[in-house]
């Protein structure tokens, strides 16, 4: 009776816990217990979001937004950096201004946070730490952009927000107001923010109104293409920490619409219409990946979908959303580039292919490939979940900026 029910509950609870904790994680990751704990927490939130969504209580992304909200810190200045929230071109930004005297003009980084175009905030502890550290270590002005998010806003809003901030900041009057050297400005971002940074850098090349050229772009495990969601990295890392394949599919589709028919088409990788078949050359991994990443995967020609989706949501075929779709000619003239990719990441091959295409177009590229890291690892540099690998990635990024910006 009662005892049996208690035992059953205990059994179910421990089975659930074991399922969460012992989900296999790649064996070459260090600090496996920390990684398991982080993964279990995120996976539990994902399941909660799923249930709330199906019960019609809360949109999937709104539940995940609770993580963002719980991590929020108000703008707080310290002895090194003055921090404030303001607006550039009617878009919310968090500004980091170094306090120590500068011999001359300063460097600047315009930063776009990650979160699948739906989550994240410049004021999250981990982003606040990253941008504050950047400002302090480089004696640089950092502009961290709070672009509007899905599901309330869809493409091109996120892109337009970060673009208008960057364009506003690059005006010579604004640069001189903040004491910034016009020859030393960089855009940077992680994940969806890396996507936005790559798109902004491409768009600036086409914009006759912008006189100041970017010195550099830093793309941290960026998402760069919407066409083939079945690359070797998507297959191998389908259930890896933080960004399982289906969550990435959700992020991509939500960027364009809340219509679940796009999610379903993307999940089965048949969302691209035959009229757009010429674009596949830009993401053809059999030509663009090095041998060691192809392993035993066999490239198969795409399965085309209906034209209807692409007519309704043309954004997923737009280089402003998928920078890998830019032609070789459009890549020439891009600034000095840093690309970080992680082995255990569905987005790994996006970054690898972009680094290769940029190199082939004559753009100077530093490509750091972290064999022992998973997507988002750089966010874990604070508190009990601080990962040694996250710290290493952060330091490599800061070092690169210091040497190249």
KEKE-3310 file (N, C-alpha, C; in steps of 0.2 Angstrom, whole numbers, plus 5000, padded with zeros to 4 digits):
npx = (5004:5004:5018:5023:5019:5027:5039:5038:5037:5050:5058:5054:5058:5072:5075:5072:5081:5093:5092:5093:5105:5115:5114:5123:5139:5151:5167:5179:5177:5182:5180:5168:5157:5152:5148:5138:5129:5126:5121:5110:5102:5098:5092:5081:5074:5071:5062:5052:5048:5043:5031:5024:5021:5014:5003:4997:5000:5011:5022:5035:5048:5046:5046:5059:5065:5065:5077:5085:5080:5082:5096:5099:5108:5108:5115:5130:5143:5161:5178:5185:5178:5164:5147:5132:5115:5108:5101:5104:5101:5087:5088:5090:5105:5119:5132:5149:5162:5179:5188:5201:5215:5218:5231:5229:5217:5203:5200:5186:5172:5158:5145:5135:5124:5121:5108:5099:5091:5080:5082:5091:5101:5110:5112:5113:5122:5133:5135:5137:5148:5158:5158:5162:5174:5181:5181:5188:5201:5205:5205:5194:5180:5164:5150:5135:5122:5105:5095:5079:5068:5063:5048:5041:5046:5051:5063:5066:5069:5078:5091:5090:5090:5103:5111:5107:5112:5125:5128:5125:5134:5146:5147:5157:5155:5150:5159:5170:5164:5165:5178:5184:5195:5193:5198:5199:5188:5177:5166:5157:5151:5142:5136:5119:5122:5134:5130:5123:5134:5142:5133:5131:5144:5145:5134:5138:5148:5141:5135:5134:5133:5140:5155:5166:5176:5175:5187:5189:5180:5173:5168:5160:5157:5147:5130:5127:5120:5105:5101:5105:5102:5107:5121:5137:5141:5128:5123:5131:5131:5119:5112:5120:5127:5118:5114:5105:5100:5086:5083:5090:5084:5072:5075:5080:5069:5060:5065:5061:5047:5032:5025:5022:5024:5035:5045:5043:5046:5060:5065:5065:5073:5068:5065:5069:5066:5065:5069:5078:5090:5103:5109:5114:5127:5135:5135:5139:5144:5153:5162:5167:5171:5185:5194:5195:5183:5173:5173:5164:5153:5141:5138:5122:5111:5101:5084:5070:5058:5042:5037:5030:5033:5045:5041:5032:5040:5053:5065:5073:5081:5089:5104:5107:5102:5108:5123:5132:5127:5131:5139:5155:5161:5155:5161:5174:5185:5180:5182:5197:5196:5190:5186:5178:5176:5168:5171:5160:5147:5132:5133:5146:5151:5146:5154:5167:5165:5163:5175:5184:5179:5180:5194:5198:5193:5202:5202:5210:5210:5208:5206:5200:5199:5190:5193:5189:5177:5160:5144:5142:5150:5158:5151:5151:5159:5158:5155:5149:5147:5158:5168:5183:5187:5179:5184:5197:5193:5187:5199:5207:5200:5200:5214:5216:5209:5216:5228:5225:5216)
npy = (4994:5010:5010:5004:5013:5024:5019:5016:5029:5034:5026:5030:5044:5042:5035:5045:5055:5048:5046:5060:5064:5054:5054:5050:5059:5066:5057:5064:5076:5087:5088:5080:5079:5091:5095:5086:5090:5103:5100:5092:5101:5111:5102:5098:5110:5112:5101:5105:5117:5112:5104:5114:5122:5113:5112:5124:5134:5142:5150:5140:5146:5156:5150:5145:5158:5161:5157:5166:5177:5174:5176:5189:5204:5221:5236:5239:5249:5247:5248:5248:5250:5259:5256:5257:5257:5261:5269:5266:5273:5270:5257:5246:5246:5240:5248:5249:5257:5261:5266:5269:5280:5284:5283:5287:5286:5274:5256:5247:5236:5229:5220:5205:5196:5178:5165:5160:5169:5171:5171:5176:5190:5206:5209:5197:5187:5180:5186:5199:5198:5193:5204:5215:5211:5210:5224:5229:5222:5225:5238:5244:5252:5244:5239:5232:5223:5224:5217:5215:5201:5184:5175:5186:5195:5193:5188:5201:5208:5206:5206:5219:5227:5225:5229:5243:5248:5246:5254:5266:5268:5268:5281:5295:5306:5300:5290:5298:5305:5295:5293:5284:5274:5275:5266:5254:5246:5232:5219:5207:5191:5177:5161:5163:5176:5177:5174:5185:5195:5191:5193:5207:5212:5208:5215:5229:5230:5232:5244:5260:5272:5270:5275:5272:5258:5241:5234:5221:5205:5194:5178:5167:5151:5151:5152:5149:5145:5140:5130:5116:5105:5094:5092:5083:5087:5090:5078:5070:5076:5077:5075:5082:5091:5106:5111:5102:5095:5096:5107:5117:5117:5122:5135:5141:5140:5147:5160:5165:5163:5159:5148:5131:5123:5126:5122:5109:5105:5109:5101:5088:5091:5096:5109:5117:5125:5118:5128:5135:5128:5131:5137:5128:5125:5133:5128:5115:5102:5091:5096:5107:5104:5098:5083:5076:5079:5074:5061:5045:5049:5051:5061:5066:5071:5086:5084:5091:5104:5111:5125:5134:5137:5144:5155:5161:5163:5170:5173:5163:5160:5170:5179:5188:5182:5170:5169:5161:5159:5170:5175:5170:5182:5191:5189:5194:5206:5206:5210:5206:5190:5181:5164:5153:5136:5122:5105:5096:5101:5105:5116:5116:5113:5123:5135:5130:5128:5141:5148:5142:5146:5159:5161:5156:5166:5175:5182:5186:5174:5168:5152:5144:5128:5120:5105:5099:5104:5110:5117:5133:5133:5144:5152:5147:5153:5157:5156:5141:5133:5135:5132:5124:5123:5133:5144:5144:5146:5159:5166:5164:5170:5184:5186:5185:5196:5206:5205:5208:5218)
npz = (5000:5006:5008:4997:4987:4990:4988:4974:4969:4973:4966:4953:4953:4955:4943:4934:4937:4935:4921:4917:4922:4918:4904:4890:4889:4879:4879:4880:4886:4899:4917:4919:4928:4931:4918:4915:4925:4921:4908:4912:4919:4909:4900:4907:4909:4895:4893:4902:4896:4884:4888:4895:4883:4875:4883:4881:4890:4890:4878:4871:4870:4879:4892:4892:4893:4906:4911:4906:4913:4926:4927:4926:4928:4935:4927:4933:4938:4941:4948:4937:4925:4918:4918:4909:4904:4889:4874:4857:4842:4844:4849:4863:4872:4881:4889:4890:4897:4898:4913:4915:4911:4894:4882:4869:4856:4859:4857:4850:4853:4846:4853:4851:4859:4861:4860:4851:4844:4851:4865:4879:4885:4886:4899:4906:4919:4914:4901:4904:4912:4902:4893:4901:4905:4893:4890:4900:4899:4887:4887:4880:4872:4874:4866:4870:4863:4865:4856:4849:4852:4846:4852:4849:4840:4823:4810:4798:4810:4822:4815:4809:4820:4827:4816:4814:4826:4825:4814:4818:4828:4821:4815:4813:4822:4833:4836:4840:4851:4860:4861:4852:4841:4824:4816:4823:4826:4830:4826:4836:4842:4849:4844:4840:4840:4834:4821:4819:4819:4808:4798:4799:4796:4783:4777:4779:4770:4758:4760:4755:4763:4775:4781:4789:4790:4797:4807:4811:4813:4825:4827:4837:4839:4828:4821:4804:4792:4784:4776:4775:4787:4791:4791:4794:4807:4813:4813:4821:4833:4837:4850:4859:4873:4878:4865:4857:4841:4838:4845:4840:4827:4831:4835:4823:4815:4822:4821:4810:4809:4819:4814:4814:4804:4797:4806:4806:4793:4792:4802:4796:4786:4773:4768:4758:4743:4726:4717:4723:4722:4717:4728:4736:4733:4741:4754:4753:4760:4756:4748:4755:4768:4778:4777:4789:4796:4788:4790:4790:4783:4771:4757:4752:4739:4741:4748:4741:4746:4747:4737:4743:4757:4756:4749:4758:4769:4766:4772:4776:4766:4764:4764:4774:4785:4784:4783:4776:4763:4755:4740:4733:4728:4736:4748:4748:4754:4767:4784:4794:4802:4816:4820:4830:4833:4840:4844:4848:4843:4835:4827:4822:4809:4801:4805:4802:4788:4784:4788:4779:4767:4768:4769:4756:4749:4751:4763:4779:4791:4807:4813:4827:4833:4845:4852:4863:4867:4869:4862:4867:4878:4882:4890:4903:4914:4927:4944:4952:4941:4933:4920:4916:4902:4896:4901:4895:4882:4882:4886:4874:4864:4869:4869:4855:4850:4857:4850:4837:4835)
capx = (5000:5008:5025:5024:5018:5033:5045:5037:5039:5057:5061:5053:5062:5079:5076:5072:5087:5098:5091:5095:5112:5119:5114:5130:5142:5157:5171:5185:5176:5185:5175:5162:5151:5150:5145:5132:5124:5124:5116:5103:5098:5096:5087:5075:5071:5068:5056:5047:5045:5039:5025:5020:5019:5008:4997:4995:5002:5017:5026:5041:5054:5045:5048:5067:5067:5065:5084:5088:5078:5085:5103:5099:5111:5108:5121:5134:5150:5166:5183:5188:5173:5158:5142:5126:5110:5105:5099:5108:5096:5081:5088:5093:5112:5122:5138:5155:5167:5184:5189:5208:5217:5221:5236:5226:5210:5202:5197:5179:5169:5151:5144:5129:5123:5118:5101:5094:5087:5074:5083:5098:5101:5116:5113:5114:5128:5138:5137:5140:5155:5161:5159:5165:5181:5183:5182:5194:5207:5207:5204:5190:5173:5160:5143:5132:5116:5099:5090:5072:5068:5057:5043:5037:5049:5055:5068:5073:5070:5084:5096:5090:5092:5110:5113:5106:5116:5132:5129:5125:5140:5152:5147:5163:5154:5149:5166:5174:5161:5167:5185:5186:5199:5189:5202:5200:5181:5176:5159:5158:5145:5142:5130:5115:5125:5140:5127:5122:5140:5144:5128:5132:5150:5143:5130:5142:5152:5137:5132:5138:5132:5145:5162:5171:5176:5177:5194:5188:5174:5175:5162:5161:5153:5141:5126:5128:5117:5098:5099:5106:5102:5109:5128:5140:5140:5121:5121:5136:5130:5111:5110:5125:5125:5116:5111:5103:5098:5080:5082:5093:5079:5067:5078:5080:5062:5056:5068:5057:5040:5030:5021:5026:5025:5042:5049:5043:5050:5067:5067:5066:5078:5066:5062:5072:5062:5070:5071:5084:5095:5109:5112:5117:5135:5138:5135:5140:5150:5157:5167:5169:5174:5191:5193:5194:5177:5169:5173:5161:5147:5140:5134:5117:5108:5095:5077:5067:5052:5037:5039:5025:5036:5050:5037:5029:5046:5059:5071:5078:5085:5092:5111:5107:5100:5112:5129:5136:5124:5134:5143:5162:5163:5153:5165:5180:5184:5177:5188:5201:5191:5191:5181:5179:5171:5168:5170:5154:5142:5129:5135:5153:5153:5144:5160:5172:5164:5164:5182:5187:5177:5183:5201:5198:5191:5208:5201:5214:5206:5211:5201:5202:5194:5191:5191:5186:5172:5153:5141:5140:5155:5162:5146:5152:5166:5157:5151:5150:5147:5163:5172:5190:5187:5175:5189:5202:5190:5187:5205:5209:5196:5202:5220:5216:5207:5221:5233:5222:5211)
capy = (5000:5016:5009:5002:5019:5028:5015:5017:5036:5035:5023:5034:5050:5041:5034:5051:5058:5045:5048:5066:5064:5049:5054:5050:5065:5064:5055:5068:5082:5087:5090:5077:5080:5098:5095:5082:5094:5109:5097:5090:5107:5113:5097:5098:5116:5110:5097:5109:5121:5107:5103:5121:5124:5109:5113:5130:5139:5147:5148:5136:5151:5160:5146:5146:5165:5161:5156:5173:5182:5173:5177:5196:5209:5228:5239:5241:5251:5245:5253:5248:5251:5262:5252:5260:5255:5267:5267:5269:5272:5267:5250:5246:5243:5241:5252:5248:5262:5260:5271:5270:5284:5281:5288:5289:5283:5267:5251:5246:5230:5229:5213:5203:5190:5172:5163:5158:5175:5171:5171:5180:5197:5209:5209:5191:5187:5178:5191:5205:5196:5193:5211:5219:5208:5213:5231:5230:5219:5228:5246:5246:5253:5239:5241:5225:5225:5220:5217:5212:5194:5180:5174:5192:5198:5188:5191:5204:5213:5205:5209:5226:5231:5225:5233:5250:5250:5246:5259:5272:5269:5269:5288:5298:5310:5295:5287:5303:5306:5290:5292:5277:5275:5273:5260:5249:5243:5225:5216:5200:5188:5170:5157:5167:5183:5176:5174:5192:5198:5189:5196:5214:5213:5207:5221:5235:5231:5235:5250:5266:5277:5269:5277:5268:5250:5237:5231:5214:5201:5188:5174:5162:5145:5154:5148:5152:5143:5137:5126:5109:5104:5087:5091:5079:5090:5090:5070:5067:5080:5077:5075:5084:5096:5113:5113:5097:5097:5099:5114:5122:5118:5127:5142:5143:5141:5153:5166:5167:5162:5154:5143:5125:5119:5127:5118:5102:5104:5110:5095:5083:5094:5096:5115:5122:5123:5117:5135:5138:5123:5134:5140:5122:5125:5137:5124:5108:5100:5087:5101:5112:5101:5094:5075:5073:5080:5070:5054:5040:5052:5051:5067:5065:5077:5088:5083:5098:5105:5115:5132:5138:5139:5149:5161:5164:5165:5170:5175:5157:5160:5177:5179:5192:5177:5164:5172:5156:5160:5175:5172:5171:5189:5196:5188:5197:5213:5206:5211:5201:5186:5175:5159:5148:5131:5117:5098:5093:5106:5105:5121:5116:5113:5130:5139:5127:5130:5149:5149:5139:5150:5166:5160:5155:5172:5180:5186:5183:5171:5163:5147:5140:5123:5117:5098:5097:5109:5109:5123:5138:5132:5150:5155:5145:5155:5160:5152:5134:5129:5137:5126:5126:5124:5139:5150:5144:5149:5166:5169:5164:5176:5190:5186:5187:5203:5210:5205:5210:5224)
capz = (5000:5006:5007:4990:4983:4991:4984:4967:4968:4974:4960:4947:4954:4954:4936:4930:4939:4932:4914:4916:4924:4915:4897:4888:4886:4875:4884:4880:4889:4905:4922:4916:4932:4930:4911:4916:4929:4917:4903:4915:4920:4903:4897:4911:4907:4889:4894:4905:4890:4879:4892:4895:4876:4873:4887:4880:4896:4889:4872:4872:4871:4885:4897:4892:4894:4913:4913:4905:4918:4933:4927:4925:4933:4933:4925:4939:4937:4945:4948:4930:4919:4919:4914:4909:4899:4885:4867:4851:4836:4847:4851:4869:4872:4888:4887:4895:4896:4903:4917:4916:4906:4888:4879:4863:4855:4861:4853:4852:4851:4846:4854:4850:4863:4858:4862:4846:4842:4855:4872:4880:4886:4888:4906:4910:4922:4909:4896:4908:4914:4896:4890:4906:4905:4887:4891:4905:4897:4880:4887:4875:4873:4872:4865:4870:4860:4867:4850:4850:4851:4844:4846:4847:4833:4818:4805:4799:4816:4825:4811:4808:4827:4828:4811:4815:4832:4822:4809:4822:4832:4816:4813:4816:4828:4839:4838:4843:4857:4865:4861:4849:4835:4818:4812:4827:4828:4828:4828:4839:4845:4850:4842:4836:4840:4829:4815:4817:4818:4801:4793:4799:4793:4775:4775:4779:4764:4753:4762:4753:4768:4780:4778:4793:4789:4802:4807:4813:4816:4829:4827:4842:4837:4825:4816:4798:4786:4786:4770:4776:4794:4792:4790:4798:4814:4815:4814:4826:4839:4838:4857:4863:4878:4877:4859:4853:4834:4837:4848:4834:4822:4834:4835:4816:4812:4826:4819:4804:4810:4824:4811:4816:4798:4795:4811:4804:4787:4794:4806:4791:4781:4767:4768:4753:4736:4720:4713:4726:4722:4716:4734:4740:4732:4746:4760:4751:4765:4753:4745:4760:4775:4778:4777:4796:4798:4784:4792:4785:4781:4764:4755:4747:4736:4745:4746:4740:4749:4743:4736:4747:4763:4755:4747:4765:4774:4762:4776:4777:4760:4764:4767:4781:4790:4783:4779:4771:4757:4751:4735:4735:4727:4742:4754:4747:4757:4774:4788:4798:4805:4821:4820:4835:4832:4845:4841:4850:4842:4829:4822:4821:4802:4799:4806:4798:4781:4783:4789:4773:4761:4768:4767:4749:4746:4753:4770:4784:4796:4812:4815:4832:4834:4852:4851:4870:4870:4867:4861:4873:4884:4885:4895:4909:4917:4933:4949:4953:4935:4930:4917:4914:4895:4895:4903:4890:4876:4883:4885:4867:4861:4872:4866:4848:4850:4859:4845:4830:4835)
cpx = (5004:5015:5027:5024:5024:5039:5044:5039:5047:5060:5060:5057:5069:5080:5076:5079:5093:5098:5094:5103:5117:5118:5121:5133:5149:5163:5177:5183:5179:5179:5168:5156:5148:5146:5138:5127:5121:5119:5110:5099:5094:5090:5081:5071:5067:5062:5050:5043:5041:5032:5021:5017:5013:5002:4994:4996:5006:5020:5033:5047:5052:5047:5056:5069:5068:5073:5087:5086:5081:5092:5104:5103:5110:5115:5125:5141:5155:5172:5187:5184:5167:5153:5136:5121:5108:5102:5103:5103:5090:5082:5092:5100:5114:5130:5143:5160:5173:5186:5197:5210:5219:5225:5233:5219:5209:5200:5190:5176:5161:5149:5137:5128:5120:5111:5096:5089:5080:5075:5089:5096:5108:5118:5113:5121:5134:5140:5140:5147:5160:5163:5163:5173:5184:5185:5188:5201:5210:5207:5200:5183:5169:5153:5139:5125:5110:5094:5084:5072:5062:5054:5039:5039:5052:5059:5064:5074:5076:5090:5096:5092:5099:5113:5113:5111:5123:5133:5129:5131:5146:5152:5153:5161:5153:5155:5170:5171:5164:5175:5188:5189:5194:5192:5202:5193:5180:5169:5161:5151:5146:5136:5126:5118:5131:5136:5125:5128:5142:5139:5129:5138:5149:5139:5133:5146:5148:5134:5136:5137:5137:5152:5167:5170:5178:5184:5194:5181:5176:5168:5163:5155:5146:5137:5126:5124:5110:5097:5100:5107:5104:5117:5131:5140:5133:5120:5125:5134:5123:5109:5115:5123:5123:5112:5110:5100:5091:5079:5085:5088:5074:5069:5078:5073:5058:5059:5064:5050:5038:5026:5025:5027:5032:5047:5049:5047:5058:5069:5068:5070:5075:5062:5064:5069:5067:5073:5077:5090:5102:5113:5116:5125:5138:5138:5136:5146:5155:5163:5170:5172:5181:5190:5191:5187:5171:5168:5169:5155:5147:5135:5128:5114:5102:5088:5073:5060:5047:5039:5035:5029:5041:5047:5034:5035:5052:5065:5076:5082:5089:5099:5111:5105:5105:5118:5133:5133:5127:5139:5151:5164:5161:5157:5172:5179:5181:5184:5191:5196:5194:5185:5183:5174:5173:5167:5163:5148:5139:5131:5142:5155:5151:5151:5166:5171:5165:5171:5185:5185:5180:5191:5202:5197:5197:5207:5206:5210:5210:5205:5203:5197:5196:5189:5188:5180:5165:5150:5140:5145:5158:5157:5147:5159:5165:5154:5153:5150:5153:5167:5178:5190:5184:5180:5195:5199:5190:5194:5208:5206:5199:5210:5220:5214:5212:5227:5231:5218:5215)
cpy = (5006:5016:5008:5009:5024:5025:5017:5025:5037:5032:5027:5041:5048:5039:5040:5055:5055:5046:5055:5067:5060:5049:5055:5057:5062:5063:5060:5075:5082:5089:5087:5078:5086:5098:5092:5087:5100:5106:5095:5096:5110:5109:5097:5104:5115:5106:5101:5114:5118:5106:5109:5123:5120:5110:5120:5136:5144:5145:5145:5141:5155:5157:5146:5152:5165:5161:5163:5177:5181:5175:5185:5200:5216:5230:5241:5242:5248:5250:5253:5251:5254:5259:5256:5257:5261:5265:5270:5268:5268:5260:5250:5243:5244:5243:5251:5253:5262:5266:5273:5275:5281:5286:5291:5287:5276:5263:5250:5239:5231:5222:5211:5196:5184:5171:5162:5163:5175:5172:5175:5187:5200:5209:5203:5191:5185:5183:5197:5204:5197:5200:5216:5217:5210:5220:5233:5228:5222:5236:5248:5248:5247:5241:5234:5226:5221:5221:5214:5205:5190:5177:5181:5196:5193:5192:5195:5208:5213:5208:5216:5230:5231:5230:5241:5253:5251:5252:5266:5274:5271:5277:5291:5302:5306:5292:5292:5305:5301:5289:5286:5278:5272:5267:5254:5247:5236:5224:5209:5197:5180:5167:5162:5174:5183:5176:5182:5196:5197:5193:5204:5216:5213:5213:5227:5236:5234:5241:5257:5272:5276:5270:5273:5261:5247:5234:5224:5211:5195:5184:5168:5157:5148:5150:5152:5150:5139:5131:5118:5108:5097:5086:5086:5081:5089:5082:5068:5070:5081:5078:5078:5090:5103:5114:5106:5099:5100:5106:5119:5123:5123:5134:5145:5145:5147:5160:5169:5167:5158:5148:5136:5121:5120:5123:5111:5100:5105:5103:5089:5085:5094:5103:5120:5120:5122:5123:5137:5133:5126:5136:5134:5122:5128:5133:5117:5105:5095:5090:5105:5110:5098:5087:5073:5074:5076:5063:5049:5043:5052:5057:5064:5071:5079:5085:5090:5098:5109:5122:5137:5141:5145:5155:5165:5167:5165:5171:5169:5156:5166:5177:5184:5187:5171:5166:5168:5157:5165:5172:5174:5179:5193:5195:5192:5204:5212:5207:5205:5197:5181:5171:5154:5143:5126:5110:5096:5098:5105:5110:5121:5117:5120:5134:5136:5129:5137:5151:5148:5144:5157:5166:5159:5162:5178:5184:5182:5181:5167:5159:5143:5135:5120:5110:5095:5101:5107:5116:5127:5137:5138:5154:5153:5146:5158:5155:5145:5130:5132:5132:5129:5127:5131:5145:5150:5147:5156:5169:5169:5169:5183:5191:5188:5194:5208:5211:5208:5216:5231)
cpz = (5000:5005:5000:4985:4984:4988:4977:4965:4968:4968:4954:4947:4952:4946:4932:4931:4935:4924:4913:4917:4919:4907:4895:4886:4883:4880:4885:4883:4896:4910:4920:4921:4932:4923:4912:4920:4925:4911:4906:4916:4914:4899:4901:4910:4900:4889:4897:4900:4886:4882:4892:4888:4874:4877:4886:4885:4894:4882:4874:4874:4878:4892:4898:4894:4902:4915:4912:4911:4924:4933:4926:4930:4931:4931:4931:4937:4942:4945:4941:4924:4922:4915:4914:4903:4896:4879:4862:4845:4838:4849:4858:4869:4879:4886:4892:4893:4901:4907:4917:4910:4900:4885:4873:4862:4857:4856:4855:4849:4852:4847:4854:4854:4859:4862:4857:4844:4846:4863:4873:4882:4888:4895:4910:4913:4917:4904:4899:4910:4908:4893:4894:4906:4899:4887:4895:4902:4891:4881:4882:4877:4870:4872:4865:4868:4862:4861:4852:4848:4849:4851:4845:4841:4829:4814:4800:4805:4820:4822:4810:4815:4827:4822:4812:4821:4829:4818:4813:4825:4827:4814:4816:4822:4834:4841:4842:4850:4862:4865:4857:4842:4829:4815:4817:4830:4826:4830:4831:4841:4845:4848:4838:4835:4835:4822:4814:4816:4811:4796:4793:4795:4785:4773:4775:4773:4758:4754:4761:4759:4774:4778:4782:4792:4796:4802:4808:4814:4820:4830:4832:4841:4834:4821:4809:4792:4788:4781:4772:4784:4796:4790:4795:4806:4817:4817:4820:4833:4840:4845:4862:4868:4875:4871:4855:4846:4834:4840:4843:4829:4824:4833:4828:4814:4816:4824:4813:4805:4816:4821:4811:4809:4795:4799:4808:4798:4788:4798:4801:4785:4774:4766:4762:4746:4731:4717:4717:4726:4721:4722:4738:4739:4738:4753:4759:4755:4762:4750:4750:4766:4773:4779:4784:4799:4794:4787:4787:4783:4773:4762:4750:4745:4741:4743:4746:4743:4744:4743:4741:4754:4762:4752:4754:4769:4770:4766:4777:4771:4759:4767:4773:4787:4790:4779:4775:4764:4752:4746:4737:4734:4733:4748:4754:4751:4764:4778:4791:4802:4810:4821:4826:4834:4838:4842:4842:4849:4835:4824:4820:4813:4798:4799:4802:4790:4779:4783:4782:4767:4762:4767:4759:4745:4748:4759:4775:4789:4801:4814:4821:4833:4841:4852:4858:4872:4866:4866:4867:4879:4887:4890:4902:4912:4924:4938:4949:4947:4931:4927:4914:4906:4893:4896:4898:4884:4876:4883:4878:4863:4863:4869:4859:4847:4852:4854:4839:4830:4836)
residu = (UNK:UNK:UNK:UNK:UNK:UNK:UNK:UNK:UNK:UNK:UNK:UNK:UNK:UNK:UNK:UNK:UNK:UNK:UNK:UNK:UNK:UNK:UNK:UNK:UNK:UNK:UNK:UNK:UNK:UNK:UNK:UNK:UNK:UNK:UNK:UNK:UNK:UNK:UNK:UNK:UNK:UNK:UNK:UNK:UNK:UNK:UNK:UNK:UNK:UNK:UNK:UNK:UNK:UNK:UNK:UNK:UNK:UNK:UNK:UNK:UNK:UNK:UNK:UNK:UNK:UNK:UNK:UNK:UNK:UNK:UNK:UNK:UNK:UNK:UNK:UNK:UNK:UNK:UNK:UNK:UNK:UNK:UNK:UNK:UNK:UNK:UNK:UNK:UNK:UNK:UNK:UNK:UNK:UNK:UNK:UNK:UNK:UNK:UNK:UNK:UNK:UNK:UNK:UNK:UNK:UNK:UNK:UNK:UNK:UNK:UNK:UNK:UNK:UNK:UNK:UNK:UNK:UNK:UNK:UNK:UNK:UNK:UNK:UNK:UNK:UNK:UNK:UNK:UNK:UNK:UNK:UNK:UNK:UNK:UNK:UNK:UNK:UNK:UNK:UNK:UNK:UNK:UNK:UNK:UNK:UNK:UNK:UNK:UNK:UNK:UNK:UNK:UNK:UNK:UNK:UNK:UNK:UNK:UNK:UNK:UNK:UNK:UNK:UNK:UNK:UNK:UNK:UNK:UNK:UNK:UNK:UNK:UNK:UNK:UNK:UNK:UNK:UNK:UNK:UNK:UNK:UNK:UNK:UNK:UNK:UNK:UNK:UNK:UNK:UNK:UNK:UNK:UNK:UNK:UNK:UNK:UNK:UNK:UNK:UNK:UNK:UNK:UNK:UNK:UNK:UNK:UNK:UNK:UNK:UNK:UNK:UNK:UNK:UNK:UNK:UNK:UNK:UNK:UNK:UNK:UNK:UNK:UNK:UNK:UNK:UNK:UNK:UNK:UNK:UNK:UNK:UNK:UNK:UNK:UNK:UNK:UNK:UNK:UNK:UNK:UNK:UNK:UNK:UNK:UNK:UNK:UNK:UNK:UNK:UNK:UNK:UNK:UNK:UNK:UNK:UNK:UNK:UNK:UNK:UNK:UNK:UNK:UNK:UNK:UNK:UNK:UNK:UNK:UNK:UNK:UNK:UNK:UNK:UNK:UNK:UNK:UNK:UNK:UNK:UNK:UNK:UNK:UNK:UNK:UNK:UNK:UNK:UNK:UNK:UNK:UNK:UNK:UNK:UNK:UNK:UNK:UNK:UNK:UNK:UNK:UNK:UNK:UNK:UNK:UNK:UNK:UNK:UNK:UNK:UNK:UNK:UNK:UNK:UNK:UNK:UNK:UNK:UNK:UNK:UNK:UNK:UNK:UNK:UNK:UNK:UNK:UNK:UNK:UNK:UNK:UNK:UNK:UNK:UNK:UNK:UNK:UNK:UNK:UNK:UNK:UNK:UNK:UNK:UNK:UNK:UNK:UNK:UNK:UNK:UNK:UNK:UNK:UNK:UNK:UNK:UNK:UNK:UNK:UNK:UNK:UNK:UNK:UNK:UNK:UNK:UNK:UNK:UNK:UNK:UNK:UNK:UNK:UNK:UNK:UNK:UNK:UNK:UNK:UNK:UNK:UNK:UNK:UNK:UNK:UNK:UNK:UNK:UNK:UNK:UNK:UNK:UNK:UNK:UNK:UNK:UNK:UNK:UNK:UNK:UNK:UNK:UNK:UNK:UNK:UNK)
# end
